[in-house]
Every structure is written in structure tokens, then in C-alpha cells.
Amino acid sequence: MSEKRIRMMTKLADFEQRNRKLLQNAGEYYRGDFIGIRLLKNLFRITAAYLLGAALWAVYNEEAIMKKLNTMDIQGLAAGLLIAYGIVLILFLTLTYVISAVEYYKAEKKQQTYRNMLERLVLEYDHETSDRAGRGMKKRNGKQGGTYHGNIVGL
């Protein structure tokens, strides 16, 4: 093995270790699926947080809520809660969409960098193998050894 190839393999392994999750996400999902899954997860999280917040608000403003219930303004109370929920939902899902799209874009760039590094390593291996094959032919003509015919496993 050449020292250059060992350095390339070390850099590749380090890059893969540092960016494992991003590389996995970009490789597993299409962009729409990646963003859709994140939006769905955050929809449930936002709904749970909003319900918890609404319950805490209701406990804190119990007296005002009872007055509204006594005046039969249930529709106004429900409409206010739903409008607030809609605004919170739109705001946070838009934020989730933007963050997820940027993250996916970064993951795709990292994956392309990884592929380029891997391709350079394979080219270096091929170059080294062809050098060995050339030397093997010379040695064989000089009544020595043969050629090396191996593969990089896992690439």
C-alpha cells in the first residue's frame, strides 16, 4: 500500500465518521420524503406543545374562561384558540420546512464530497495496481513473479 492511499483512506474514514448521520439521511430519502417526515414529526410535537400551553393558560385564566362560558360565548373562545393554533402551526411548520431543506441540501453536498473522495481513492488504487502489473510483467520476463489481480472490498 502506498502512503498516499493510506492518507486518502484515513481522510475518507474521518469524513465518514464526522458526517455519518448526514450521509445516511441524504442517501436514504428523497428530498420531499426527508422534509415531509420532519414536517409530520413537528406537527405532532407542535400540537402537543400547544395543547399543553393551552391547558396551562386555561388553568391560569380559569376565572375569565368561566365568565365566557356563563355568557355562552363558547364559539368565540373556541375560534380564538383555533386561530392561535393555526398561526402557531403555520409559523413553526414553515420554519421546519426551511431548516429541513437547508439541512438536506448540506447533506447532499457532503454526500457528493464523499463520493468524490471515494472516486479519487479508487483511481489511486487503479493507478497503483496498473503500476504493479507493469512491474510484474517486467519481472516475469526476467523469470520472476507474476501480476497482482485484487479488488478493493466494500467500494
N, C-alpha and C positions, 0 to 999 in steps of 0.2 A: 504494500500500500504506500502511496506517495504521501508526503507530509501535507501537500496542498489538499488532497482529497480528504485527509483526516480533519484538517481545519474546516473544510466545507461541511463535512458531516457533523462536526461539533456545532457549528453555527446553525445548521438546519435543526438539530435536536434542541438547541437552546430556543430557537424561534418557535418551534412546535410546542415546547413546554410552556413558554410565556403566553402563547396565543391559542392554547388548546380549545378553550370554550368558543372563542370567536370563529376559529376554523371549523369547528364542529357545526355551529349554527349556520354558517354560510353554506356548508356542504349538505346539510340535511334538509333545509327548507327552501322553497321558492320565496321570493320577496313578499308576495301577498300573503302566503301562509305564515311566514315569520311575524309579520306585522299583525295579521288577524288573530293569531294566538295571543299575542301580547295585549291587543285591544280587548279580547274576551276575558282574559285574566283580570285586567284592570277594571273592566265593567263590574265584575263581581266584587272586587276589592272596594271600588268607589261606592257601590250600592251598600255594602256592609258598613263602611265608614259613615255614609250619610245617614243610614238608619240609626246607628249608634249616636251620631251627633244630634239627630232629631229627637231621639229619646232623652238625651241629656238636656236639650233645650226645653222639651216638654216638662221635664221634672223641675227645671229652674223657673219656668214661666207657667206653672200649674194654675195659678190664680187667674191670669189673663185668658188662658185656654178655657177654663170653666165658665168665665163670663161669656165667651164667644159661643160655647156650647149651650148655655142658657138662653142666649138670644137666637139660637138656631142658625148661626152663621157657619155651619159645618162646611158648606160648599166653599166659602171664601177661605177658610182655614186649609182645606184640602188643596184648593187651587194654588194657594201661596206655597205650600210645601212641594207640590209637583213642579211648579215653575222654578223654585230654588233648586230642586233635584235636577231638572233639565239643564239649567245653567251650569251647575257644578259638573254634570256628566259631560256636556259638550266641551267645557274648558279642559278637563283632565284627559278626556279621550283624544282631543286634538293634540295636547302636549305629549301624550303617549305615542301617537302616530308619528309625530316629528322626531322624537327621540329614537323610536324603533327604526325609522327609515334611515336616520343618520348612522345608527349602530350597524344596521345591515350593510350599508354602503362601506363602512370601515372594515367590516368582516370580509366583504368581497375583495377589497383591496389587499387585505392581509393574506387571503387565500391565493390571490394572484401572485403576490410576492413569494409565498411558499412554493407554488408551482414553478416559478422561475428559478428559485434556488435549487429545487429538486431536478429540474431540467439541466441546469449547469453541472450538477453533481453527476448525472448520467452521462453527459457529454465528456466530462473529465474522465469518467470510468472508461468510456468507449475509446477515448484518446489513449489512455494508459494501456488498455487491452490491445489496441492496434499496434502500439509501440512494442509490447511484449511479443505479439505474433510476428512482427518483423524480425525481432531479435531471435525468436525461436527458429525461424526459417534459416537464418544465417548459421545458427548453432547446428541445426540438423544437417545442413550441407557440410558442416565441419565435423560430422559424426557425433554430435551431441544432442540431447534433449529434444523435446517437441514444443508444441504451442499450448497456450492456456485457453481453454474454452469454458468460461464460467459465466454465471448470471448474478446480478445483484438481486438478492432475495428481498421481497417486500417493496420493491419500487415498481 
